[in-house]
Amino acid sequence: MKIITLTLLLCFTITICQSQSFKIGKVDKEEFTTSEEILEGAIYLEKYRETFFEYDGDKGWILITEIKERIKITSKEGLDYATNKVYLYKDLPKKEEILKFKAYTHYLVDGKINKESIKKNAFFESERDENWTEVSWAMPNAQVGSIIEWEYTIVSPFLKIDDLIIQEDIPVRNYEALIRTPQFFTFNIVRRGYFNIVPKQEAVARTLSVKIGSARTISTASNGYTWDIHDVHATFKKKDIPALKEEPFVGNKENYRYAVSFELATIKYPNEDERKIASSWEEVSNTIYKSKNFGKQLENTSYLNGDVDRIKAMNLSIEETLYEVYNTIKDRMSWNGKRTKYVSDKISRSYMKQTGNVSEINLMLISLLREFHINANPVLLTTNDQKVSLFPTLDGFNYVIAAAEINDKMYLLDATEKLGTPNVLPRRTFNTGTSRLVKQDGTSTEIQLQPKDVTQDLMHLEYTLNDDLSISGTIKERYSKIESLYFRKNHSPNNTDARIDELVKEINIEDITNYEVENYKNLEDPIVEGYTYEINKGVDVIAGEIYLQPLLFKKLATNPFKSETRDFPVDFLYPFSTTKSVKLNIPEGFNVSYLPKSEVVEMPNKLGRYIYQISQQGNVIVIRSITTFNQSTIPQQYYKELKQFYDKRIEKETEKIIISNK
């Protein structure tokens, strides 16, 4: 993702800040009568936020955020917006609080506006985890046509400015945010998503009230109770913001939602040295490694002595030892599904319980590899269900895998996957953010996790067009390593009937027999799935001629890319190639009167290629349809070409052969 930094320019002026936000509690009648076609079921009429700092002599700086929002519900699909959630951070004894809450539902009755309110005691609070509290409320009497609104204030002892979320899953008519930061703080400001917004910026003088007994004297106040300072104001405004649409092949759409992020870079008080706050990924990785809940866990390995003795007695090569160690941990441990960079229990206890989170399992794997003097280290990463962090931060990682190096060859390992193999990582590890391999001395380097080589999926379809115009044939599909992993995860070898039923529904054919799967237990080899099929009606007969789509149920019939434009890249997760080969046998007494032409379609800059080859030898027609993408991500500027590429592929794969009687 391209990151654009917005630089705050200081223009020293003496002004008084006056909020230009709308007023909660009163709605104009015209808002109800204005007809708007909102496909998403609701629209933000107004979205306003103001964030600023105050100083408490006992507590220090306090961050205050005021929120005002107004939503119109236009159809039943938008009624979910009548329930709102706010998340409050805590790191006890410090915690955020929500104050000054007001909320109203406005609706028309006989042409008159009725208003209902809720109080703060209507909140529902729940603890999400040790650091987050969820506060939610439901608006009273919300219905289609209602306008709902609320305002509240969050008071935080933490200096982290939350992201400005400018784009929502529904349209936003008016967005405005004012961020006021004291002169002593310098922030890096970065835009997320592919959009333009330039804040209006100025420096505004103000007098800050301070309690006596403050630990720091910033300036000599005339009465000992106030500071004369200036704030840097940044005002962000945008109108008619489209909803963030669901699109195919997007990875995590939160990485592309219009937003602005703030990172506290430095703090500089008068008569004091500047203090650097912003960190680098190198520093973040080192901090994590030194934690008692991370790197320190690698120091005690006595609980592994039994495994070490058993594997040593096997007299394996170094590569064989790596595989044995990997399988030992993978077979013993069961992942509890928790994604985290830190252990929640001592690894030795997890070993005894035979279950643990991802950090406990993969740090255990690293410990056992190191017992055999294999150069093994943890890799910190962000899974693809998490937003990519725009700034180096401890929160930027939520997952750990192992990396081992033998004879200059790198092995990437995740022992949470029972059916996994070296260098075949689960899809959840593929994200566009940074991944850091952390060495024993705390230094780290960025590492690429997505497969660099093009993965290969092969399919061979062979069939005969019978005299009665039914079709009989066989199919074999060889899956790539990553697709083989997910085939094994999703389909049990002990329940082939369920897979057959799934195929019958998926490809809409009458009968499947002789179903078999090769290499299910041999995890190093690709899955090969095969079966025999019968199709009673697989052709169209028009004016005595037979029309047949030769790729049958394996053709691509619809374009996955529906939108006319796209604001963010297409993410295939990894480069891939899919080859479909077809052998069609035509019975004696029939003649091919029309055969489609072979064709090659190229994407710009060799991003992708489609090859359609067709030939006839006697009564046999042979087809090869090959789709290749040489990189996992297609930039959005090539979306039009990509859509046309898929249109052409569909055209060729659905084009019919015409067969007639001799």
Secondary structure, 3 states (H helix, E strand, C coil): CCCEEECCCCCEECCCCCCCCCCCCCCCCHHHHCCCCCCCCEEEEEEEEEEEEEEECCCEEEEEEEEEEEEEECCHHHHHHHEEEEEEEEECCEECEEEEEEEEEEEEECCEEEEEEECHHHCEEEEEECCEEEEEEECCCCCCCCEEEEEEEEEECCCCCCCEECCCCCCEEEEEEEEEEECCEEEEEEEECCCCCCCEEEEEEEEEECCCCCCCCCCCCCCCCEEEEEEEEEEEEEEEECCCCCCCCCCCHHHCCCEEEEEEEEECCCCCCCEECCCCHHHHHHHHHHCCCCHHHHCCCHHHHHHHHHHHCCCCCHHHHHHHHHHHHHHHCEECCCCCCCCCCCHHHHHHHCEECHHHHHHHHHHHHHCCCCEEEEEEECCCCCCCCCCCCHHHCCEEEEEEEECCEEEEECCCCCCCECCECCHHHCCCCCCEEECCCCCEEECCCCCCCCEEEEEEEEEEECCCCCEEEEEEEECCHHHHHHHHHHCCCCCHHHHHHHHHHHHCCCEEEEEEEECCCCCCCCCEEEEEEEECCCCEEECCEEEECCCHHHCCCCCCCCCCCCCCCEECCCCEEEEEEEEEECCCCEEEEECCCCEEEECHHHCEEEEEEEEEECCEEEEEEEEEECCCEECHHHHHHHHHHHHHHHHHHHCCEEEEEC
